[in-house]
Every structure is written in structure tokens, then in C-alpha cells.
């Protein structure tokens, strides 16, 4: 039996046009921020966990996480 897929609707749905005229949602990242992201990614990759088993505590962002 085939299921019909309907587009998502409502106030929680984001569209490109919602962001096109405003850049307040953009968070500039410093080189230190990018290094922290790289270190967190390396740490989680080293665990070998499948993506569905990764939790926030597994992805350490001590400085960037506060932003």
C-alpha cells in the first residue's frame, strides 16, 4: 500500500524566504570555534558510535556550546 506524502505546514515550518531578508540567525564562527568543532567531531568519530546513538554529552563543545 502506498502512502501519500503531504508537505509540512504550520508555524514550525521554515522556508528560505523567512531567512532571505534577515541575517540575524547567522552565527559567525572564529577559527577557535572551528577548531573546537573539529576536535568534537574527532572525539565522536573515535568512539565508533552510530549517528543515532550520539548524544550532546558525546560531542564536547565547552566554549562554542555556550554560544
Predicted model as a PDB file, atoms N, CA, C, CB and O in Angstrom, pLDDT in the B-factor column:
MODEL        1                                                                  
ATOM      1  N   UNK A   1       0.851  -1.168   0.000  1.00 58.00           N  
ATOM      2  CA  UNK A   1       0.000   0.000   0.000  1.00 58.00           C  
ATOM      3  C   UNK A   1       0.900   1.235   0.000  1.00 58.00           C  
ATOM      4  CB  UNK A   1      -0.970  -0.004   1.225  1.00 58.00           C  
ATOM      5  O   UNK A   1       1.849   1.315   0.779  1.00 58.00           O  
ATOM      6  N   UNK A   2       0.608   2.168  -0.849  1.00 67.00           N  
ATOM      7  CA  UNK A   2       1.408   3.387  -0.976  1.00 67.00           C  
ATOM      8  C   UNK A   2       0.862   4.488  -0.082  1.00 67.00           C  
ATOM      9  CB  UNK A   2       1.442   3.861  -2.434  1.00 67.00           C  
ATOM     10  O   UNK A   2      -0.349   4.666   0.053  1.00 67.00           O  
ATOM     11  N   UNK A   3       1.785   5.219   0.523  1.00 78.00           N  
ATOM     12  CA  UNK A   3       1.401   6.336   1.386  1.00 78.00           C  
ATOM     13  C   UNK A   3       1.591   7.630   0.634  1.00 78.00           C  
ATOM     14  CB  UNK A   3       2.220   6.343   2.695  1.00 78.00           C  
ATOM     15  O   UNK A   3       2.567   7.794  -0.097  1.00 78.00           O  
ATOM     16  N   UNK A   4       0.673   8.541   0.809  1.00 85.00           N  
ATOM     17  CA  UNK A   4       0.847   9.842   0.180  1.00 85.00           C  
ATOM     18  C   UNK A   4       1.586  10.751   1.155  1.00 85.00           C  
ATOM     19  CB  UNK A   4      -0.527  10.459  -0.235  1.00 85.00           C  
ATOM     20  O   UNK A   4       1.280  10.781   2.347  1.00 85.00           O  
ATOM     21  N   UNK A   5       2.544  11.477   0.645  1.00 89.00           N  
ATOM     22  CA  UNK A   5       3.332  12.393   1.474  1.00 89.00           C  
ATOM     23  C   UNK A   5       2.813  13.804   1.268  1.00 89.00           C  
ATOM     24  CB  UNK A   5       4.853  12.307   1.131  1.00 89.00           C  
ATOM     25  O   UNK A   5       2.764  14.318   0.151  1.00 89.00           O  
ATOM     26  N   UNK A   6       2.435  14.402   2.362  1.00 89.00           N  
ATOM     27  CA  UNK A   6       1.917  15.769   2.327  1.00 89.00           C  
ATOM     28  C   UNK A   6       3.007  16.731   2.810  1.00 89.00           C  
ATOM     29  CB  UNK A   6       0.630  15.901   3.204  1.00 89.00           C  
ATOM     30  O   UNK A   6       3.789  16.374   3.691  1.00 89.00           O  
ATOM     31  N   UNK A   7       3.073  17.938   2.254  1.00 88.00           N  
ATOM     32  CA  UNK A   7       4.059  18.901   2.735  1.00 88.00           C  
ATOM     33  C   UNK A   7       3.758  19.309   4.174  1.00 88.00           C  
ATOM     34  CB  UNK A   7       4.089  20.138   1.828  1.00 88.00           C  
ATOM     35  O   UNK A   7       2.599  19.359   4.587  1.00 88.00           O  
ATOM     36  N   UNK A   8       4.802  19.595   4.922  1.00 87.00           N  
ATOM     37  CA  UNK A   8       4.636  20.079   6.291  1.00 87.00           C  
ATOM     38  C   UNK A   8       4.065  21.493   6.237  1.00 87.00           C  
ATOM     39  CB  UNK A   8       5.994  20.051   7.074  1.00 87.00           C  
ATOM     40  O   UNK A   8       4.390  22.274   5.343  1.00 87.00           O  
ATOM     41  N   UNK A   9       3.217  21.805   7.198  1.00 89.00           N  
ATOM     42  CA  UNK A   9       2.615  23.134   7.257  1.00 89.00           C  
ATOM     43  C   UNK A   9       2.606  23.622   8.696  1.00 89.00           C  
ATOM     44  CB  UNK A   9       1.180  23.121   6.676  1.00 89.00           C  
ATOM     45  O   UNK A   9       2.866  22.849   9.618  1.00 89.00           O  
ATOM     46  N   UNK A  10       2.313  24.876   8.887  1.00 90.00           N  
ATOM     47  CA  UNK A  10       2.178  25.437  10.231  1.00 90.00           C  
ATOM     48  C   UNK A  10       3.329  26.354  10.593  1.00 90.00           C  
ATOM     49  CB  UNK A  10       2.079  24.330  11.246  1.00 90.00           C  
ATOM     50  O   UNK A  10       4.261  26.522   9.807  1.00 90.00           O  
ATOM     51  N   UNK A  11       3.274  26.951  11.781  1.00 86.00           N  
ATOM     52  CA  UNK A  11       4.260  27.946  12.190  1.00 86.00           C  
ATOM     53  C   UNK A  11       5.660  27.375  12.417  1.00 86.00           C  
ATOM     54  CB  UNK A  11       3.793  28.618  13.440  1.00 86.00           C  
ATOM     55  O   UNK A  11       6.631  28.132  12.421  1.00 86.00           O  
ATOM     56  N   UNK A  12       5.788  26.069  12.606  1.00 87.00           N  
ATOM     57  CA  UNK A  12       7.104  25.471  12.835  1.00 87.00           C  
ATOM     58  C   UNK A  12       7.862  25.212  11.532  1.00 87.00           C  
ATOM     59  CB  UNK A  12       6.953  24.172  13.604  1.00 87.00           C  
ATOM     60  O   UNK A  12       9.041  24.859  11.566  1.00 87.00           O  
ATOM     61  N   UNK A  13       7.207  25.381  10.401  1.00 90.00           N  
ATOM     62  CA  UNK A  13       7.843  25.129   9.110  1.00 90.00           C  
ATOM     63  C   UNK A  13       8.638  26.363   8.696  1.00 90.00           C  
ATOM     64  CB  UNK A  13       6.785  24.765   8.026  1.00 90.00           C  
ATOM     65  O   UNK A  13       8.101  27.468   8.625  1.00 90.00           O  
ATOM     66  N   UNK A  14       9.913  26.158   8.427  1.00 85.00           N  
ATOM     67  CA  UNK A  14      10.772  27.248   7.975  1.00 85.00           C  
ATOM     68  C   UNK A  14      10.890  27.193   6.463  1.00 85.00           C  
ATOM     69  CB  UNK A  14      12.171  27.172   8.639  1.00 85.00           C  
ATOM     70  O   UNK A  14      10.956  26.116   5.870  1.00 85.00           O  
ATOM     71  N   UNK A  15      10.916  28.353   5.855  1.00 83.00           N  
ATOM     72  CA  UNK A  15      11.097  28.470   4.405  1.00 83.00           C  
ATOM     73  C   UNK A  15      12.293  29.375   4.147  1.00 83.00           C  
ATOM     74  CB  UNK A  15       9.807  29.030   3.708  1.00 83.00           C  
ATOM     75  O   UNK A  15      12.613  30.234   4.967  1.00 83.00           O  
ATOM     76  N   UNK A  16      12.947  29.186   3.020  1.00 83.00           N  
ATOM     77  CA  UNK A  16      14.086  30.025   2.653  1.00 83.00           C  
ATOM     78  C   UNK A  16      13.731  31.491   2.669  1.00 83.00           C  
ATOM     79  CB  UNK A  16      14.603  29.644   1.288  1.00 83.00           C  
ATOM     80  O   UNK A  16      14.544  32.324   3.072  1.00 83.00           O  
ATOM     81  N   UNK A  17      12.531  31.818   2.238  1.00 84.00           N  
ATOM     82  CA  UNK A  17      12.111  33.221   2.197  1.00 84.00           C  
ATOM     83  C   UNK A  17      12.042  33.837   3.589  1.00 84.00           C  
ATOM     84  CB  UNK A  17      10.758  33.342   1.516  1.00 84.00           C  
ATOM     85  O   UNK A  17      12.142  35.057   3.726  1.00 84.00           O  
ATOM     86  N   UNK A  18      11.871  33.009   4.632  1.00 81.00           N  
ATOM     87  CA  UNK A  18      11.842  33.517   6.006  1.00 81.00           C  
ATOM     88  C   UNK A  18      13.202  34.065   6.420  1.00 81.00           C  
ATOM     89  CB  UNK A  18      11.407  32.413   6.974  1.00 81.00           C  
ATOM     90  O   UNK A  18      13.289  34.928   7.294  1.00 81.00           O  
ATOM     91  N   UNK A  19      14.253  33.569   5.798  1.00 82.00           N  
ATOM     92  CA  UNK A  19      15.610  33.940   6.186  1.00 82.00           C  
ATOM     93  C   UNK A  19      16.313  34.830   5.168  1.00 82.00           C  
ATOM     94  CB  UNK A  19      16.421  32.705   6.405  1.00 82.00           C  
ATOM     95  O   UNK A  19      17.351  35.417   5.474  1.00 82.00           O  
ATOM     96  N   UNK A  20      15.775  34.936   3.993  1.00 84.00           N  
ATOM     97  CA  UNK A  20      16.445  35.647   2.911  1.00 84.00           C  
ATOM     98  C   UNK A  20      16.631  37.127   3.207  1.00 84.00           C  
ATOM     99  CB  UNK A  20      15.669  35.484   1.636  1.00 84.00           C  
ATOM    100  O   UNK A  20      17.609  37.720   2.752  1.00 84.00           O  
ATOM    101  N   UNK A  21      15.747  37.723   3.935  1.00 83.00           N  
ATOM    102  CA  UNK A  21      15.805  39.165   4.177  1.00 83.00           C  
ATOM    103  C   UNK A  21      16.428  39.515   5.522  1.00 83.00           C  
ATOM    104  CB  UNK A  21      14.421  39.753   4.099  1.00 83.00           C  
ATOM    105  O   UNK A  21      16.461  40.687   5.898  1.00 83.00           O  
ATOM    106  N   UNK A  22      16.924  38.517   6.252  1.00 84.00           N  
ATOM    107  CA  UNK A  22      17.406  38.767   7.600  1.00 84.00           C  
ATOM    108  C   UNK A  22      18.577  37.827   7.886  1.00 84.00           C  
ATOM    109  CB  UNK A  22      16.267  38.577   8.646  1.00 84.00           C  
ATOM    110  O   UNK A  22      18.484  36.623   7.645  1.00 84.00           O  
ATOM    111  N   UNK A  23      19.663  38.371   8.393  1.00 87.00           N  
ATOM    112  CA  UNK A  23      20.812  37.518   8.691  1.00 87.00           C  
ATOM    113  C   UNK A  23      21.072  37.402  10.194  1.00 87.00           C  
ATOM    114  CB  UNK A  23      22.050  38.057   7.997  1.00 87.00           C  
ATOM    115  O   UNK A  23      22.166  37.013  10.602  1.00 87.00           O  
ATOM    116  N   UNK A  24      20.081  37.736  11.015  1.00 86.00           N  
ATOM    117  CA  UNK A  24      20.242  37.652  12.467  1.00 86.00           C  
ATOM    118  C   UNK A  24      20.446  36.220  12.944  1.00 86.00           C  
ATOM    119  CB  UNK A  24      19.037  38.251  13.158  1.00 86.00           C  
ATOM    120  O   UNK A  24      20.956  36.011  14.045  1.00 86.00           O  
ATOM    121  N   UNK A  25      20.069  35.252  12.160  1.00 83.00           N  
ATOM    122  CA  UNK A  25      20.176  33.851  12.537  1.00 83.00           C  
ATOM    123  C   UNK A  25      21.576  33.302  12.291  1.00 83.00           C  
ATOM    124  CB  UNK A  25      19.158  33.028  11.775  1.00 83.00           C  
ATOM    125  O   UNK A  25      21.885  32.188  12.716  1.00 83.00           O  
ATOM    126  N   UNK A  26      22.424  34.065  11.613  1.00 88.00           N  
ATOM    127  CA  UNK A  26      23.773  33.609  11.286  1.00 88.00           C  
ATOM    128  C   UNK A  26      24.704  33.851  12.473  1.00 88.00           C  
ATOM    129  CB  UNK A  26      24.304  34.329  10.021  1.00 88.00           C  
ATOM    130  O   UNK A  26      24.743  34.952  13.022  1.00 88.00           O  
ATOM    131  N   UNK A  27      25.442  32.835  12.861  1.00 89.00           N  
ATOM    132  CA  UNK A  27      26.415  32.936  13.945  1.00 89.00           C  
ATOM    133  C   UNK A  27      27.811  32.821  13.330  1.00 89.00           C  
ATOM    134  CB  UNK A  27      26.175  31.825  15.040  1.00 89.00           C  
ATOM    135  O   UNK A  27      28.218  31.740  12.904  1.00 89.00           O  
ATOM    136  N   UNK A  28      28.542  33.938  13.285  1.00 93.00           N  
ATOM    137  CA  UNK A  28      29.903  33.854  12.745  1.00 93.00           C  
ATOM    138  C   UNK A  28      30.771  32.966  13.644  1.00 93.00           C  
ATOM    139  CB  UNK A  28      30.531  35.272  12.615  1.00 93.00           C  
ATOM    140  O   UNK A  28      30.688  33.051  14.869  1.00 93.00           O  
ATOM    141  N   UNK A  29      31.587  32.131  13.043  1.00 95.00           N  
ATOM    142  CA  UNK A  29      32.453  31.231  13.794  1.00 95.00           C  
ATOM    143  C   UNK A  29      33.902  31.654  13.627  1.00 95.00           C  
ATOM    144  CB  UNK A  29      32.260  29.772  13.338  1.00 95.00           C  
ATOM    145  O   UNK A  29      34.368  31.905  12.516  1.00 95.00           O  
ATOM    146  N   UNK A  30      34.605  31.728  14.749  1.00 95.00           N  
ATOM    147  CA  UNK A  30      36.021  32.071  14.734  1.00 95.00           C  
ATOM    148  C   UNK A  30      36.833  30.821  14.396  1.00 95.00           C  
ATOM    149  CB  UNK A  30      36.466  32.670  16.102  1.00 95.00           C  
ATOM    150  O   UNK A  30      36.290  29.717  14.338  1.00 95.00           O  
ATOM    151  N   UNK A  31      38.119  31.000  14.176  1.00 97.00           N  
ATOM    152  CA  UNK A  31      38.976  29.838  13.915  1.00 97.00           C  
ATOM    153  C   UNK A  31      39.021  28.931  15.148  1.00 97.00           C  
ATOM    154  CB  UNK A  31      40.411  30.290  13.524  1.00 97.00           C  
ATOM    155  O   UNK A  31      39.131  27.712  15.013  1.00 97.00           O  
ATOM    156  N   UNK A  32      38.937  29.516  16.350  1.00 96.00           N  
ATOM    157  CA  UNK A  32      38.893  28.714  17.573  1.00 96.00           C  
ATOM    158  C   UNK A  32      37.603  27.880  17.634  1.00 96.00           C  
ATOM    159  CB  UNK A  32      38.999  29.629  18.817  1.00 96.00           C  
ATOM    160  O   UNK A  32      37.620  26.721  18.051  1.00 96.00           O  
ATOM    161  N   UNK A  33      36.493  28.486  17.213  1.00 95.00           N  
ATOM    162  CA  UNK A  33      35.217  27.757  17.173  1.00 95.00           C  
ATOM    163  C   UNK A  33      35.324  26.567  16.223  1.00 95.00           C  
ATOM    164  CB  UNK A  33      34.059  28.694  16.735  1.00 95.00           C  
ATOM    165  O   UNK A  33      34.884  25.465  16.550  1.00 95.00           O  
ATOM    166  N   UNK A  34      35.902  26.791  15.058  1.00 96.00           N  
ATOM    167  CA  UNK A  34      36.036  25.718  14.070  1.00 96.00           C  
ATOM    168  C   UNK A  34      36.965  24.623  14.575  1.00 96.00           C  
ATOM    169  CB  UNK A  34      36.556  26.276  12.741  1.00 96.00           C  
ATOM    170  O   UNK A  34      36.721  23.440  14.336  1.00 96.00           O  
ATOM    171  N   UNK A  35      38.038  25.015  15.280  1.00 96.00           N  
ATOM    172  CA  UNK A  35      38.935  24.015  15.874  1.00 96.00           C  
ATOM    173  C   UNK A  35      38.195  23.178  16.907  1.00 96.00           C  
ATOM    174  CB  UNK A  35      40.155  24.696  16.522  1.00 96.00           C  
ATOM    175  O   UNK A  35      38.392  21.966  16.988  1.00 96.00           O  
ATOM    176  N   UNK A  36      37.341  23.827  17.696  1.00 95.00           N  
ATOM    177  CA  UNK A  36      36.568  23.105  18.707  1.00 95.00           C  
ATOM    178  C   UNK A  36      35.600  22.123  18.054  1.00 95.00           C  
ATOM    179  CB  UNK A  36      35.799  24.090  19.600  1.00 95.00           C  
ATOM    180  O   UNK A  36      35.436  21.000  18.530  1.00 95.00           O  
ATOM    181  N   UNK A  37      34.966  22.540  16.973  1.00 95.00           N  
ATOM    182  CA  UNK A  37      34.074  21.643  16.232  1.00 95.00           C  
ATOM    183  C   UNK A  37      34.847  20.454  15.670  1.00 95.00           C  
ATOM    184  CB  UNK A  37      33.369  22.403  15.092  1.00 95.00           C  
ATOM    185  O   UNK A  37      34.388  19.314  15.745  1.00 95.00           O  
ATOM    186  N   UNK A  38      36.032  20.727  15.102  1.00 95.00           N  
ATOM    187  CA  UNK A  38      36.860  19.641  14.562  1.00 95.00           C  
ATOM    188  C   UNK A  38      37.251  18.654  15.657  1.00 95.00           C  
ATOM    189  CB  UNK A  38      38.122  20.208  13.892  1.00 95.00           C  
ATOM    190  O   UNK A  38      37.216  17.443  15.439  1.00 95.00           O  
ATOM    191  N   UNK A  39      37.625  19.164  16.839  1.00 94.00           N  
ATOM    192  CA  UNK A  39      38.018  18.294  17.956  1.00 94.00           C  
ATOM    193  C   UNK A  39      36.830  17.460  18.428  1.00 94.00           C  
ATOM    194  CB  UNK A  39      38.579  19.132  19.130  1.00 94.00           C  
ATOM    195  O   UNK A  39      36.984  16.274  18.718  1.00 94.00           O  
ATOM    196  N   UNK A  40      35.662  18.061  18.506  1.00 93.00           N  
ATOM    197  CA  UNK A  40      34.465  17.327  18.929  1.00 93.00           C  
ATOM    198  C   UNK A  40      34.117  16.238  17.921  1.00 93.00           C  
ATOM    199  CB  UNK A  40      33.273  18.289  19.104  1.00 93.00           C  
ATOM    200  O   UNK A  40      33.746  15.127  18.298  1.00 93.00           O  
ATOM    201  N   UNK A  41      34.240  16.564  16.640  1.00 93.00           N  
ATOM    202  CA  UNK A  41      33.965  15.574  15.606  1.00 93.00           C  
ATOM    203  C   UNK A  41      34.956  14.418  15.692  1.00 93.00           C  
ATOM    204  CB  UNK A  41      34.019  16.220  14.215  1.00 93.00           C  
ATOM    205  O   UNK A  41      34.566  13.256  15.580  1.00 93.00           O  
ATOM    206  N   UNK A  42      36.235  14.731  15.889  1.00 94.00           N  
ATOM    207  CA  UNK A  42      37.246  13.673  16.015  1.00 94.00           C  
ATOM    208  C   UNK A  42      36.946  12.797  17.230  1.00 94.00           C  
ATOM    209  CB  UNK A  42      38.666  14.282  16.131  1.00 94.00           C  
ATOM    210  O   UNK A  42      37.097  11.577  17.166  1.00 94.00           O  
ATOM    211  N   UNK A  43      36.522  13.412  18.337  1.00 91.00           N  
ATOM    212  CA  UNK A  43      36.215  12.657  19.552  1.00 91.00           C  
ATOM    213  C   UNK A  43      35.053  11.701  19.326  1.00 91.00           C  
ATOM    214  CB  UNK A  43      35.892  13.607  20.704  1.00 91.00           C  
ATOM    215  O   UNK A  43      35.105  10.552  19.767  1.00 91.00           O  
ATOM    216  N   UNK A  44      34.019  12.153  18.654  1.00 92.00           N  
ATOM    217  CA  UNK A  44      32.859  11.276  18.443  1.00 92.00           C  
ATOM    218  C   UNK A  44      33.169  10.204  17.407  1.00 92.00           C  
ATOM    219  CB  UNK A  44      31.634  12.097  18.001  1.00 92.00           C  
ATOM    220  O   UNK A  44      32.693   9.075  17.523  1.00 92.00           O  
ATOM    221  N   UNK A  45      33.961  10.545  16.397  1.00 93.00           N  
ATOM    222  CA  UNK A  45      34.342   9.529  15.408  1.00 93.00           C  
ATOM    223  C   UNK A  45      35.179   8.439  16.056  1.00 93.00           C  
ATOM    224  CB  UNK A  45      35.118  10.168  14.241  1.00 93.00           C  
ATOM    225  O   UNK A  45      35.074   7.272  15.677  1.00 93.00           O  
ATOM    226  N   UNK A  46      36.008   8.801  17.025  1.00 93.00           N  
ATOM    227  CA  UNK A  46      36.868   7.829  17.709  1.00 93.00           C  
ATOM    228  C   UNK A  46      36.057   6.807  18.505  1.00 93.00           C  
ATOM    229  CB  UNK A  46      37.838   8.551  18.638  1.00 93.00           C  
ATOM    230  O   UNK A  46      36.532   5.698  18.751  1.00 93.00           O  
ATOM    231  N   UNK A  47      34.844   7.169  18.907  1.00 91.00           N  
ATOM    232  CA  UNK A  47      34.009   6.222  19.665  1.00 91.00           C  
ATOM    233  C   UNK A  47      33.430   5.143  18.773  1.00 91.00           C  
ATOM    234  CB  UNK A  47      32.879   6.958  20.374  1.00 91.00           C  
ATOM    235  O   UNK A  47      33.112   4.053  19.249  1.00 91.00           O  
ATOM    236  N   UNK A  48      33.288   5.425  17.488  1.00 93.00           N  
ATOM    237  CA  UNK A  48      32.695   4.468  16.566  1.00 93.00           C  
ATOM    238  C   UNK A  48      31.190   4.317  16.710  1.00 93.00           C  
ATOM    239  CB  UNK A  48      33.333   3.147  16.752  1.00 93.00           C  
ATOM    240  O   UNK A  48      30.595   3.410  16.128  1.00 93.00           O  
ATOM    241  N   UNK A  49      30.564   5.214  17.492  1.00 92.00           N  
ATOM    242  CA  UNK A  49      29.110   5.123  17.694  1.00 92.00           C  
ATOM    243  C   UNK A  49      28.369   5.431  16.390  1.00 92.00           C  
ATOM    244  CB  UNK A  49      28.652   6.097  18.815  1.00 92.00           C  
ATOM    245  O   UNK A  49      28.785   6.303  15.627  1.00 92.00           O  
ATOM    246  N   UNK A  50      27.283   4.719  16.143  1.00 93.00           N  
ATOM    247  CA  UNK A  50      26.426   5.090  15.013  1.00 93.00           C  
ATOM    248  C   UNK A  50      25.739   6.428  15.319  1.00 93.00           C  
ATOM    249  CB  UNK A  50      25.364   3.972  14.724  1.00 93.00           C  
ATOM    250  O   UNK A  50      25.492   6.757  16.479  1.00 93.00           O  
ATOM    251  N   UNK A  51      25.443   7.172  14.289  1.00 90.00           N  
ATOM    252  CA  UNK A  51      24.905   8.526  14.460  1.00 90.00           C  
ATOM    253  C   UNK A  51      23.655   8.546  15.335  1.00 90.00           C  
ATOM    254  CB  UNK A  51      24.586   9.134  13.105  1.00 90.00           C  
ATOM    255  O   UNK A  51      23.459   9.496  16.093  1.00 90.00           O  
ATOM    256  N   UNK A  52      22.811   7.531  15.250  1.00 93.00           N  
ATOM    257  CA  UNK A  52      21.577   7.520  16.039  1.00 93.00           C  
ATOM    258  C   UNK A  52      21.841   7.333  17.536  1.00 93.00           C  
ATOM    259  CB  UNK A  52      20.656   6.416  15.543  1.00 93.00           C  
ATOM    260  O   UNK A  52      20.940   7.537  18.348  1.00 93.00           O  
ATOM    261  N   UNK A  53      23.060   6.951  17.907  1.00 93.00           N  
ATOM    262  CA  UNK A  53      23.401   6.763  19.318  1.00 93.00           C  
ATOM    263  C   UNK A  53      24.211   7.916  19.900  1.00 93.00           C  
ATOM    264  CB  UNK A  53      24.168   5.481  19.487  1.00 93.00           C  
ATOM    265  O   UNK A  53      24.633   7.859  21.055  1.00 93.00           O  
ATOM    266  N   UNK A  54      24.429   8.956  19.110  1.00 92.00           N  
ATOM    267  CA  UNK A  54      25.208  10.100  19.574  1.00 92.00           C  
ATOM    268  C   UNK A  54      24.297  11.052  20.346  1.00 92.00           C  
ATOM    269  CB  UNK A  54      25.886  10.831  18.382  1.00 92.00           C  
ATOM    270  O   UNK A  54      23.189  11.363  19.910  1.00 92.00           O  
ATOM    271  N   UNK A  55      24.785  11.507  21.496  1.00 91.00           N  
ATOM    272  CA  UNK A  55      24.055  12.444  22.339  1.00 91.00           C  
ATOM    273  C   UNK A  55      24.915  13.683  22.561  1.00 91.00           C  
ATOM    274  CB  UNK A  55      23.663  11.790  23.696  1.00 91.00           C  
ATOM    275  O   UNK A  55      26.119  13.651  22.307  1.00 91.00           O  
ATOM    276  N   UNK A  56      24.321  14.759  23.024  1.00 88.00           N  
ATOM    277  CA  UNK A  56      25.044  16.011  23.242  1.00 88.00           C  
ATOM    278  C   UNK A  56      26.273  15.805  24.124  1.00 88.00           C  
ATOM    279  CB  UNK A  56      24.121  17.050  23.872  1.00 88.00           C  
ATOM    280  O   UNK A  56      27.315  16.415  23.882  1.00 88.00           O  
ATOM    281  N   UNK A  57      26.165  14.965  25.129  1.00 88.00           N  
ATOM    282  CA  UNK A  57      27.290  14.717  26.033  1.00 88.00           C  
ATOM    283  C   UNK A  57      28.473  14.058  25.312  1.00 88.00           C  
ATOM    284  CB  UNK A  57      26.838  13.838  27.197  1.00 88.00           C  
ATOM    285  O   UNK A  57      29.607  14.143  25.782  1.00 88.00           O  
ATOM    286  N   UNK A  58      28.212  13.405  24.178  1.00 88.00           N  
ATOM    287  CA  UNK A  58      29.267  12.757  23.394  1.00 88.00           C  
ATOM    288  C   UNK A  58      30.008  13.744  22.495  1.00 88.00           C  
ATOM    289  CB  UNK A  58      28.675  11.641  22.548  1.00 88.00           C  
ATOM    290  O   UNK A  58      31.046  13.410  21.925  1.00 88.00           O  
ATOM    291  N   UNK A  59      29.487  14.930  22.374  1.00 86.00           N  
ATOM    292  CA  UNK A  59      30.013  15.914  21.419  1.00 86.00           C  
ATOM    293  C   UNK A  59      30.424  17.167  22.202  1.00 86.00           C  
ATOM    294  CB  UNK A  59      28.944  16.264  20.305  1.00 86.00           C  
ATOM    295  O   UNK A  59      29.684  18.150  22.235  1.00 86.00           O  
ATOM    296  N   UNK A  60      31.604  17.131  22.831  1.00 86.00           N  
ATOM    297  CA  UNK A  60      32.007  18.217  23.737  1.00 86.00           C  
ATOM    298  C   UNK A  60      32.294  19.536  23.013  1.00 86.00           C  
ATOM    299  CB  UNK A  60      33.235  17.799  24.515  1.00 86.00           C  
ATOM    300  O   UNK A  60      33.141  19.605  22.122  1.00 86.00           O  
ATOM    301  N   UNK A  61      31.574  20.563  23.414  1.00 92.00           N  
ATOM    302  CA  UNK A  61      31.781  21.923  22.889  1.00 92.00           C  
ATOM    303  C   UNK A  61      31.836  22.873  24.089  1.00 92.00           C  
ATOM    304  CB  UNK A  61      30.628  22.343  21.871  1.00 92.00           C  
ATOM    305  O   UNK A  61      30.882  23.614  24.327  1.00 92.00           O  
ATOM    306  N   UNK A  62      32.932  22.863  24.844  1.00 92.00           N  
ATOM    307  CA  UNK A  62      32.983  23.625  26.089  1.00 92.00           C  
ATOM    308  C   UNK A  62      32.826  25.139  25.916  1.00 92.00           C  
ATOM    309  CB  UNK A  62      34.271  23.348  26.775  1.00 92.00           C  
ATOM    310  O   UNK A  62      32.248  25.799  26.779  1.00 92.00           O  
ATOM    311  N   UNK A  63      33.322  25.682  24.840  1.00 93.00           N  
ATOM    312  CA  UNK A  63      33.203  27.131  24.616  1.00 93.00           C  
ATOM    313  C   UNK A  63      32.082  27.439  23.627  1.00 93.00           C  
ATOM    314  CB  UNK A  63      34.535  27.710  24.099  1.00 93.00           C  
ATOM    315  O   UNK A  63      31.209  28.263  23.900  1.00 93.00           O  
ATOM    316  N   UNK A  64      32.117  26.777  22.495  1.00 91.00           N  
ATOM    317  CA  UNK A  64      31.137  27.033  21.443  1.00 91.00           C  
ATOM    318  C   UNK A  64      29.729  26.657  21.888  1.00 91.00           C  
ATOM    319  CB  UNK A  64      31.505  26.266  20.180  1.00 91.00           C  
ATOM    320  O   UNK A  64      28.764  27.299  21.474  1.00 91.00           O  
ATOM    321  N   UNK A  65      29.597  25.644  22.710  1.00 87.00           N  
ATOM    322  CA  UNK A  65      28.286  25.220  23.190  1.00 87.00           C  
ATOM    323  C   UNK A  65      27.544  26.317  23.936  1.00 87.00           C  
ATOM    324  CB  UNK A  65      28.433  24.023  24.081  1.00 87.00           C  
ATOM    325  O   UNK A  65      26.313  26.348  23.931  1.00 87.00           O  
ATOM    326  N   UNK A  66      28.274  27.211  24.572  1.00 87.00           N  
ATOM    327  CA  UNK A  66      27.651  28.309  25.325  1.00 87.00           C  
ATOM    328  C   UNK A  66      27.124  29.404  24.404  1.00 87.00           C  
ATOM    329  CB  UNK A  66      28.652  28.906  26.311  1.00 87.00           C  
ATOM    330  O   UNK A  66      26.255  30.186  24.788  1.00 87.00           O  
ATOM    331  N   UNK A  67      27.657  29.451  23.189  1.00 84.00           N  
ATOM    332  CA  UNK A  67      27.183  30.465  22.235  1.00 84.00           C  
ATOM    333  C   UNK A  67      25.814  30.102  21.738  1.00 84.00           C  
ATOM    334  CB  UNK A  67      28.149  30.615  21.052  1.00 84.00           C  
ATOM    335  O   UNK A  67      25.239  30.828  20.927  1.00 84.00           O  
TER     336      UNK A  67                                                      
ENDMDL                                                                          
END                                                                             
